[in-house]
Amino acid sequence: MNPVRPLIAFAAGALFCTALWADLAPWYKWRSRFNDYDICAQTSPGDGWVKVKGPFQDAHCSKPGVPH
């Protein structure tokens, strides 16, 4: 028997189990420092963006609060 197969099966099972406990990430409204453009994202779009509102439950940044 190949000793690598049980290790791969264990790793796959561990990844699946951790995904079951993962929570949804909240969304935030971000504003560009350069042109006052707003976007809704879960993480910072990069340098030059400032978090201005949040957290929100949806990708439209219209439902306030943390997702369940």
PDB file with one MODEL, atoms N, CA, C and O in Angstrom:
MODEL        1
ATOM      1  N   MET A   1       0.848  -1.193   0.000  1.00  0.00           N
ATOM      2  CA  MET A   1       0.000   0.000   0.000  1.00  0.00           C
ATOM      3  C   MET A   1       0.883   1.242   0.000  1.00  0.00           C
ATOM      4  O   MET A   1       1.900   1.299   0.691  1.00  0.00           O
ATOM      5  N   ASN A   2       0.484   2.215  -0.771  1.00  0.00           N
ATOM      6  CA  ASN A   2       1.231   3.463  -0.882  1.00  0.00           C
ATOM      7  C   ASN A   2       1.022   4.291   0.391  1.00  0.00           C
ATOM      8  O   ASN A   2      -0.125   4.597   0.719  1.00  0.00           O
ATOM      9  N   PRO A   3       2.085   4.667   1.126  1.00  0.00           N
ATOM     10  CA  PRO A   3       1.924   5.411   2.383  1.00  0.00           C
ATOM     11  C   PRO A   3       1.454   6.855   2.195  1.00  0.00           C
ATOM     12  O   PRO A   3       1.087   7.513   3.168  1.00  0.00           O
ATOM     13  N   VAL A   4       1.462   7.345   0.974  1.00  0.00           N
ATOM     14  CA  VAL A   4       1.056   8.732   0.725  1.00  0.00           C
ATOM     15  C   VAL A   4      -0.465   8.864   0.668  1.00  0.00           C
ATOM     16  O   VAL A   4      -1.001   9.912   1.026  1.00  0.00           O
ATOM     17  N   ARG A   5      -1.159   7.834   0.232  1.00  0.00           N
ATOM     18  CA  ARG A   5      -2.624   7.915   0.073  1.00  0.00           C
ATOM     19  C   ARG A   5      -3.356   8.223   1.377  1.00  0.00           C
ATOM     20  O   ARG A   5      -4.232   9.088   1.372  1.00  0.00           O
ATOM     21  N   PRO A   6      -3.045   7.560   2.497  1.00  0.00           N
ATOM     22  CA  PRO A   6      -3.746   7.924   3.740  1.00  0.00           C
ATOM     23  C   PRO A   6      -3.482   9.377   4.153  1.00  0.00           C
ATOM     24  O   PRO A   6      -4.365  10.044   4.693  1.00  0.00           O
ATOM     25  N   LEU A   7      -2.276   9.855   3.898  1.00  0.00           N
ATOM     26  CA  LEU A   7      -1.951  11.237   4.233  1.00  0.00           C
ATOM     27  C   LEU A   7      -2.766  12.216   3.391  1.00  0.00           C
ATOM     28  O   LEU A   7      -3.246  13.228   3.901  1.00  0.00           O
ATOM     29  N   ILE A   8      -2.920  11.919   2.122  1.00  0.00           N
ATOM     30  CA  ILE A   8      -3.729  12.771   1.241  1.00  0.00           C
ATOM     31  C   ILE A   8      -5.190  12.747   1.671  1.00  0.00           C
ATOM     32  O   ILE A   8      -5.851  13.785   1.686  1.00  0.00           O
ATOM     33  N   ALA A   9      -5.693  11.572   2.018  1.00  0.00           N
ATOM     34  CA  ALA A   9      -7.084  11.456   2.475  1.00  0.00           C
ATOM     35  C   ALA A   9      -7.297  12.237   3.767  1.00  0.00           C
ATOM     36  O   ALA A   9      -8.320  12.902   3.931  1.00  0.00           O
ATOM     37  N   PHE A  10      -6.343  12.158   4.674  1.00  0.00           N
ATOM     38  CA  PHE A  10      -6.449  12.907   5.933  1.00  0.00           C
ATOM     39  C   PHE A  10      -6.453  14.414   5.670  1.00  0.00           C
ATOM     40  O   PHE A  10      -7.267  15.140   6.241  1.00  0.00           O
ATOM     41  N   ALA A  11      -5.549  14.889   4.811  1.00  0.00           N
ATOM     42  CA  ALA A  11      -5.470  16.318   4.503  1.00  0.00           C
ATOM     43  C   ALA A  11      -6.751  16.811   3.840  1.00  0.00           C
ATOM     44  O   ALA A  11      -7.236  17.896   4.161  1.00  0.00           O
ATOM     45  N   ALA A  12      -7.301  16.028   2.924  1.00  0.00           N
ATOM     46  CA  ALA A  12      -8.548  16.415   2.253  1.00  0.00           C
ATOM     47  C   ALA A  12      -9.693  16.482   3.262  1.00  0.00           C
ATOM     48  O   ALA A  12     -10.505  17.406   3.218  1.00  0.00           O
ATOM     49  N   GLY A  13      -9.758  15.528   4.152  1.00  0.00           N
ATOM     50  CA  GLY A  13     -10.800  15.528   5.181  1.00  0.00           C
ATOM     51  C   GLY A  13     -10.670  16.712   6.118  1.00  0.00           C
ATOM     52  O   GLY A  13     -11.674  17.317   6.495  1.00  0.00           O
ATOM     53  N   ALA A  14      -9.442  17.054   6.499  1.00  0.00           N
ATOM     54  CA  ALA A  14      -9.222  18.196   7.387  1.00  0.00           C
ATOM     55  C   ALA A  14      -9.642  19.499   6.714  1.00  0.00           C
ATOM     56  O   ALA A  14     -10.246  20.357   7.358  1.00  0.00           O
ATOM     57  N   LEU A  15      -9.334  19.660   5.436  1.00  0.00           N
ATOM     58  CA  LEU A  15      -9.746  20.869   4.718  1.00  0.00           C
ATOM     59  C   LEU A  15     -11.263  20.963   4.608  1.00  0.00           C
ATOM     60  O   LEU A  15     -11.829  22.046   4.754  1.00  0.00           O
ATOM     61  N   PHE A  16     -11.915  19.854   4.357  1.00  0.00           N
ATOM     62  CA  PHE A  16     -13.370  19.843   4.258  1.00  0.00           C
ATOM     63  C   PHE A  16     -14.003  20.226   5.589  1.00  0.00           C
ATOM     64  O   PHE A  16     -14.954  21.008   5.618  1.00  0.00           O
ATOM     65  N   CYS A  17     -13.490  19.687   6.688  1.00  0.00           N
ATOM     66  CA  CYS A  17     -14.050  19.980   8.007  1.00  0.00           C
ATOM     67  C   CYS A  17     -13.877  21.445   8.391  1.00  0.00           C
ATOM     68  O   CYS A  17     -14.790  22.041   8.963  1.00  0.00           O
ATOM     69  N   THR A  18     -12.734  22.030   8.089  1.00  0.00           N
ATOM     70  CA  THR A  18     -12.546  23.444   8.429  1.00  0.00           C
ATOM     71  C   THR A  18     -13.452  24.332   7.591  1.00  0.00           C
ATOM     72  O   THR A  18     -13.870  25.390   8.060  1.00  0.00           O
ATOM     73  N   ALA A  19     -13.762  23.937   6.377  1.00  0.00           N
ATOM     74  CA  ALA A  19     -14.662  24.724   5.538  1.00  0.00           C
ATOM     75  C   ALA A  19     -16.077  24.733   6.103  1.00  0.00           C
ATOM     76  O   ALA A  19     -16.813  25.698   5.899  1.00  0.00           O
ATOM     77  N   LEU A  20     -16.466  23.687   6.804  1.00  0.00           N
ATOM     78  CA  LEU A  20     -17.804  23.630   7.390  1.00  0.00           C
ATOM     79  C   LEU A  20     -17.980  24.657   8.497  1.00  0.00           C
ATOM     80  O   LEU A  20     -19.094  25.132   8.717  1.00  0.00           O
ATOM     81  N   TRP A  21     -16.909  25.010   9.199  1.00  0.00           N
ATOM     82  CA  TRP A  21     -16.991  25.956  10.312  1.00  0.00           C
ATOM     83  C   TRP A  21     -16.690  27.383   9.901  1.00  0.00           C
ATOM     84  O   TRP A  21     -16.797  28.287  10.730  1.00  0.00           O
ATOM     85  N   ALA A  22     -16.325  27.613   8.680  1.00  0.00           N
ATOM     86  CA  ALA A  22     -15.959  28.958   8.236  1.00  0.00           C
ATOM     87  C   ALA A  22     -17.194  29.853   8.179  1.00  0.00           C
ATOM     88  O   ALA A  22     -18.252  29.441   7.703  1.00  0.00           O
ATOM     89  N   ASP A  23     -17.047  31.067   8.664  1.00  0.00           N
ATOM     90  CA  ASP A  23     -18.121  32.052   8.601  1.00  0.00           C
ATOM     91  C   ASP A  23     -17.958  32.904   7.345  1.00  0.00           C
ATOM     92  O   ASP A  23     -16.878  32.992   6.762  1.00  0.00           O
ATOM     93  N   LEU A  24     -19.059  33.524   6.952  1.00  0.00           N
ATOM     94  CA  LEU A  24     -19.003  34.452   5.834  1.00  0.00           C
ATOM     95  C   LEU A  24     -18.304  35.731   6.284  1.00  0.00           C
ATOM     96  O   LEU A  24     -18.480  36.166   7.422  1.00  0.00           O
ATOM     97  N   ALA A  25     -17.536  36.318   5.424  1.00  0.00           N
ATOM     98  CA  ALA A  25     -16.830  37.557   5.742  1.00  0.00           C
ATOM     99  C   ALA A  25     -17.750  38.747   5.497  1.00  0.00           C
ATOM    100  O   ALA A  25     -18.522  38.744   4.538  1.00  0.00           O
ATOM    101  N   PRO A  26     -17.675  39.761   6.351  1.00  0.00           N
ATOM    102  CA  PRO A  26     -18.484  40.957   6.123  1.00  0.00           C
ATOM    103  C   PRO A  26     -17.952  41.773   4.952  1.00  0.00           C
ATOM    104  O   PRO A  26     -16.790  41.650   4.566  1.00  0.00           O
ATOM    105  N   TRP A  27     -18.816  42.601   4.399  1.00  0.00           N
ATOM    106  CA  TRP A  27     -18.481  43.481   3.285  1.00  0.00           C
ATOM    107  C   TRP A  27     -18.309  44.897   3.820  1.00  0.00           C
ATOM    108  O   TRP A  27     -18.920  45.269   4.822  1.00  0.00           O
ATOM    109  N   TYR A  28     -17.483  45.673   3.153  1.00  0.00           N
ATOM    110  CA  TYR A  28     -17.240  47.063   3.542  1.00  0.00           C
ATOM    111  C   TYR A  28     -17.276  47.953   2.306  1.00  0.00           C
ATOM    112  O   TYR A  28     -16.970  47.516   1.196  1.00  0.00           O
ATOM    113  N   LYS A  29     -17.653  49.203   2.520  1.00  0.00           N
ATOM    114  CA  LYS A  29     -17.607  50.187   1.437  1.00  0.00           C
ATOM    115  C   LYS A  29     -16.236  50.866   1.493  1.00  0.00           C
ATOM    116  O   LYS A  29     -15.816  51.368   2.535  1.00  0.00           O
ATOM    117  N   TRP A  30     -15.555  50.867   0.352  1.00  0.00           N
ATOM    118  CA  TRP A  30     -14.220  51.439   0.229  1.00  0.00           C
ATOM    119  C   TRP A  30     -14.271  52.619  -0.734  1.00  0.00           C
ATOM    120  O   TRP A  30     -14.991  52.582  -1.732  1.00  0.00           O
ATOM    121  N   ARG A  31     -13.502  53.670  -0.433  1.00  0.00           N
ATOM    122  CA  ARG A  31     -13.455  54.866  -1.288  1.00  0.00           C
ATOM    123  C   ARG A  31     -12.019  55.108  -1.743  1.00  0.00           C
ATOM    124  O   ARG A  31     -11.073  55.014  -0.962  1.00  0.00           O
ATOM    125  N   SER A  32     -11.888  55.417  -3.012  1.00  0.00           N
ATOM    126  CA  SER A  32     -10.580  55.744  -3.582  1.00  0.00           C
ATOM    127  C   SER A  32     -10.122  57.104  -3.068  1.00  0.00           C
ATOM    128  O   SER A  32     -10.913  58.044  -2.994  1.00  0.00           O
ATOM    129  N   ARG A  33      -8.869  57.203  -2.719  1.00  0.00           N
ATOM    130  CA  ARG A  33      -8.312  58.482  -2.272  1.00  0.00           C
ATOM    131  C   ARG A  33      -8.083  59.431  -3.436  1.00  0.00           C
ATOM    132  O   ARG A  33      -7.860  60.625  -3.234  1.00  0.00           O
ATOM    133  N   PHE A  34      -8.136  58.906  -4.654  1.00  0.00           N
ATOM    134  CA  PHE A  34      -7.766  59.709  -5.816  1.00  0.00           C
ATOM    135  C   PHE A  34      -8.945  60.302  -6.561  1.00  0.00           C
ATOM    136  O   PHE A  34      -8.821  61.392  -7.118  1.00  0.00           O
ATOM    137  N   ASN A  35     -10.120  59.605  -6.592  1.00  0.00           N
ATOM    138  CA  ASN A  35     -11.215  60.128  -7.409  1.00  0.00           C
ATOM    139  C   ASN A  35     -12.598  59.957  -6.773  1.00  0.00           C
ATOM    140  O   ASN A  35     -13.600  60.035  -7.484  1.00  0.00           O
ATOM    141  N   ASP A  36     -12.683  59.727  -5.472  1.00  0.00           N
ATOM    142  CA  ASP A  36     -13.953  59.579  -4.743  1.00  0.00           C
ATOM    143  C   ASP A  36     -14.847  58.475  -5.307  1.00  0.00           C
ATOM    144  O   ASP A  36     -16.068  58.550  -5.171  1.00  0.00           O
ATOM    145  N   TYR A  37     -14.271  57.465  -5.926  1.00  0.00           N
ATOM    146  CA  TYR A  37     -15.016  56.323  -6.444  1.00  0.00           C
ATOM    147  C   TYR A  37     -15.229  55.333  -5.308  1.00  0.00           C
ATOM    148  O   TYR A  37     -14.275  55.022  -4.595  1.00  0.00           O
ATOM    149  N   ASP A  38     -16.461  54.819  -5.107  1.00  0.00           N
ATOM    150  CA  ASP A  38     -16.784  53.863  -4.047  1.00  0.00           C
ATOM    151  C   ASP A  38     -17.007  52.471  -4.622  1.00  0.00           C
ATOM    152  O   ASP A  38     -17.578  52.315  -5.701  1.00  0.00           O
ATOM    153  N   ILE A  39     -16.548  51.462  -3.887  1.00  0.00           N
ATOM    154  CA  ILE A  39     -16.834  50.069  -4.224  1.00  0.00           C
ATOM    155  C   ILE A  39     -17.175  49.321  -2.946  1.00  0.00           C
ATOM    156  O   ILE A  39     -16.895  49.796  -1.846  1.00  0.00           O
ATOM    157  N   CYS A  40     -17.779  48.151  -3.094  1.00  0.00           N
ATOM    158  CA  CYS A  40     -18.102  47.283  -1.977  1.00  0.00           C
ATOM    159  C   CYS A  40     -17.241  46.028  -2.108  1.00  0.00           C
ATOM    160  O   CYS A  40     -17.290  45.346  -3.132  1.00  0.00           O
ATOM    161  N   ALA A  41     -16.445  45.718  -1.067  1.00  0.00           N
ATOM    162  CA  ALA A  41     -15.557  44.559  -1.118  1.00  0.00           C
ATOM    163  C   ALA A  41     -15.332  44.018   0.289  1.00  0.00           C
ATOM    164  O   ALA A  41     -15.498  44.736   1.275  1.00  0.00           O
ATOM    165  N   GLN A  42     -14.953  42.742   0.372  1.00  0.00           N
ATOM    166  CA  GLN A  42     -14.695  42.130   1.662  1.00  0.00           C
ATOM    167  C   GLN A  42     -13.297  42.462   2.184  1.00  0.00           C
ATOM    168  O   GLN A  42     -13.087  42.502   3.397  1.00  0.00           O
ATOM    169  N   THR A  43     -12.364  42.695   1.308  1.00  0.00           N
ATOM    170  CA  THR A  43     -11.000  43.045   1.696  1.00  0.00           C
ATOM    171  C   THR A  43     -10.581  44.309   0.964  1.00  0.00           C
ATOM    172  O   THR A  43     -11.215  44.716  -0.010  1.00  0.00           O
ATOM    173  N   SER A  44      -9.511  44.923   1.440  1.00  0.00           N
ATOM    174  CA  SER A  44      -9.033  46.155   0.824  1.00  0.00           C
ATOM    175  C   SER A  44      -8.639  45.923  -0.629  1.00  0.00           C
ATOM    176  O   SER A  44      -7.930  44.963  -0.930  1.00  0.00           O
ATOM    177  N   PRO A  45      -9.091  46.790  -1.534  1.00  0.00           N
ATOM    178  CA  PRO A  45      -8.707  46.665  -2.933  1.00  0.00           C
ATOM    179  C   PRO A  45      -7.229  47.018  -3.177  1.00  0.00           C
ATOM    180  O   PRO A  45      -6.715  46.797  -4.274  1.00  0.00           O
ATOM    181  N   GLY A  46      -6.560  47.555  -2.178  1.00  0.00           N
ATOM    182  CA  GLY A  46      -5.146  47.874  -2.326  1.00  0.00           C
ATOM    183  C   GLY A  46      -4.824  49.257  -1.797  1.00  0.00           C
ATOM    184  O   GLY A  46      -5.649  49.906  -1.154  1.00  0.00           O
ATOM    185  N   ASP A  47      -3.610  49.692  -2.080  1.00  0.00           N
ATOM    186  CA  ASP A  47      -3.183  51.030  -1.665  1.00  0.00           C
ATOM    187  C   ASP A  47      -4.058  52.076  -2.342  1.00  0.00           C
ATOM    188  O   ASP A  47      -4.471  51.916  -3.491  1.00  0.00           O
ATOM    189  N   GLY A  48      -4.327  53.130  -1.619  1.00  0.00           N
ATOM    190  CA  GLY A  48      -5.127  54.204  -2.193  1.00  0.00           C
ATOM    191  C   GLY A  48      -6.613  54.078  -1.903  1.00  0.00           C
ATOM    192  O   GLY A  48      -7.401  54.902  -2.369  1.00  0.00           O
ATOM    193  N   TRP A  49      -7.013  53.062  -1.141  1.00  0.00           N
ATOM    194  CA  TRP A  49      -8.421  52.872  -0.790  1.00  0.00           C
ATOM    195  C   TRP A  49      -8.591  52.985   0.718  1.00  0.00           C
ATOM    196  O   TRP A  49      -7.752  52.509   1.484  1.00  0.00           O
ATOM    197  N   VAL A  50      -9.698  53.627   1.146  1.00  0.00           N
ATOM    198  CA  VAL A  50      -9.989  53.836   2.556  1.00  0.00           C
ATOM    199  C   VAL A  50     -11.353  53.240   2.864  1.00  0.00           C
ATOM    200  O   VAL A  50     -12.307  53.452   2.116  1.00  0.00           O
ATOM    201  N   LYS A  51     -11.452  52.489   3.969  1.00  0.00           N
ATOM    202  CA  LYS A  51     -12.737  51.925   4.400  1.00  0.00           C
ATOM    203  C   LYS A  51     -13.587  53.062   4.954  1.00  0.00           C
ATOM    204  O   LYS A  51     -13.159  53.763   5.872  1.00  0.00           O
ATOM    205  N   VAL A  52     -14.793  53.254   4.405  1.00  0.00           N
ATOM    206  CA  VAL A  52     -15.637  54.365   4.827  1.00  0.00           C
ATOM    207  C   VAL A  52     -16.915  53.940   5.536  1.00  0.00           C
ATOM    208  O   VAL A  52     -17.452  54.711   6.332  1.00  0.00           O
ATOM    209  N   LYS A  53     -17.423  52.725   5.269  1.00  0.00           N
ATOM    210  CA  LYS A  53     -18.640  52.241   5.929  1.00  0.00           C
ATOM    211  C   LYS A  53     -18.586  50.730   6.061  1.00  0.00           C
ATOM    212  O   LYS A  53     -17.870  50.055   5.322  1.00  0.00           O
ATOM    213  N   GLY A  54     -19.350  50.208   7.008  1.00  0.00           N
ATOM    214  CA  GLY A  54     -19.462  48.764   7.151  1.00  0.00           C
ATOM    215  C   GLY A  54     -19.407  48.371   8.603  1.00  0.00           C
ATOM    216  O   GLY A  54     -19.165  49.217   9.463  1.00  0.00           O
ATOM    217  N   PRO A  55     -19.623  47.133   8.890  1.00  0.00           N
ATOM    218  CA  PRO A  55     -19.764  46.008   7.965  1.00  0.00           C
ATOM    219  C   PRO A  55     -21.178  45.878   7.402  1.00  0.00           C
ATOM    220  O   PRO A  55     -22.146  46.390   7.966  1.00  0.00           O
ATOM    221  N   PHE A  56     -21.265  45.172   6.268  1.00  0.00           N
ATOM    222  CA  PHE A  56     -22.532  44.880   5.611  1.00  0.00           C
ATOM    223  C   PHE A  56     -22.656  43.371   5.401  1.00  0.00           C
ATOM    224  O   PHE A  56     -21.661  42.647   5.438  1.00  0.00           O
ATOM    225  N   GLN A  57     -23.883  42.908   5.180  1.00  0.00           N
ATOM    226  CA  GLN A  57     -24.149  41.481   4.985  1.00  0.00           C
ATOM    227  C   GLN A  57     -24.095  41.051   3.528  1.00  0.00           C
ATOM    228  O   GLN A  57     -23.999  39.857   3.245  1.00  0.00           O
ATOM    229  N   ASP A  58     -24.155  42.000   2.597  1.00  0.00           N
ATOM    230  CA  ASP A  58     -24.270  41.634   1.185  1.00  0.00           C
ATOM    231  C   ASP A  58     -23.260  42.389   0.318  1.00  0.00           C
ATOM    232  O   ASP A  58     -22.649  43.364   0.755  1.00  0.00           O
ATOM    233  N   ALA A  59     -23.103  41.921  -0.906  1.00  0.00           N
ATOM    234  CA  ALA A  59     -22.124  42.487  -1.832  1.00  0.00           C
ATOM    235  C   ALA A  59     -22.544  43.833  -2.411  1.00  0.00           C
ATOM    236  O   ALA A  59     -21.764  44.464  -3.124  1.00  0.00           O
ATOM    237  N   HIS A  60     -23.760  44.283  -2.120  1.00  0.00           N
ATOM    238  CA  HIS A  60     -24.217  45.597  -2.578  1.00  0.00           C
ATOM    239  C   HIS A  60     -24.027  46.648  -1.490  1.00  0.00           C
ATOM    240  O   HIS A  60     -24.305  47.828  -1.700  1.00  0.00           O
ATOM    241  N   CYS A  61     -23.550  46.210  -0.323  1.00  0.00           N
ATOM    242  CA  CYS A  61     -23.371  47.099   0.834  1.00  0.00           C
ATOM    243  C   CYS A  61     -24.676  47.817   1.173  1.00  0.00           C
ATOM    244  O   CYS A  61     -24.692  49.022   1.424  1.00  0.00           O
ATOM    245  N   SER A  62     -25.778  47.045   1.176  1.00  0.00           N
ATOM    246  CA  SER A  62     -27.065  47.651   1.487  1.00  0.00           C
ATOM    247  C   SER A  62     -27.686  47.118   2.781  1.00  0.00           C
ATOM    248  O   SER A  62     -28.532  47.793   3.367  1.00  0.00           O
ATOM    249  N   LYS A  63     -27.289  45.930   3.244  1.00  0.00           N
ATOM    250  CA  LYS A  63     -27.828  45.359   4.476  1.00  0.00           C
ATOM    251  C   LYS A  63     -26.783  45.481   5.584  1.00  0.00           C
ATOM    252  O   LYS A  63     -25.799  44.741   5.573  1.00  0.00           O
ATOM    253  N   PRO A  64     -26.971  46.400   6.546  1.00  0.00           N
ATOM    254  CA  PRO A  64     -25.985  46.564   7.604  1.00  0.00           C
ATOM    255  C   PRO A  64     -25.878  45.326   8.489  1.00  0.00           C
ATOM    256  O   PRO A  64     -26.841  44.580   8.665  1.00  0.00           O
ATOM    257  N   GLY A  65     -24.685  45.128   9.041  1.00  0.00           N
ATOM    258  CA  GLY A  65     -24.463  44.039   9.983  1.00  0.00           C
ATOM    259  C   GLY A  65     -23.526  42.986   9.470  1.00  0.00           C
ATOM    260  O   GLY A  65     -23.115  43.008   8.310  1.00  0.00           O
ATOM    261  N   VAL A  66     -23.183  42.052  10.352  1.00  0.00           N
ATOM    262  CA  VAL A  66     -22.280  40.954  10.025  1.00  0.00           C
ATOM    263  C   VAL A  66     -23.117  39.769   9.528  1.00  0.00           C
ATOM    264  O   VAL A  66     -24.129  39.447  10.150  1.00  0.00           O
ATOM    265  N   PRO A  67     -22.731  39.111   8.432  1.00  0.00           N
ATOM    266  CA  PRO A  67     -23.508  37.962   7.932  1.00  0.00           C
ATOM    267  C   PRO A  67     -23.512  36.806   8.930  1.00  0.00           C
ATOM    268  O   PRO A  67     -22.576  36.635   9.713  1.00  0.00           O
ATOM    269  N   HIS A  68     -24.580  36.024   8.884  1.00  0.00           N
ATOM    270  CA  HIS A  68     -24.737  34.890   9.820  1.00  0.00           C
ATOM    271  C   HIS A  68     -24.172  33.637   9.208  1.00  0.00           C
ATOM    272  O   HIS A  68     -24.206  32.576   9.832  1.00  0.00           O
TER     273      HIS A  68
ENDMDL
END
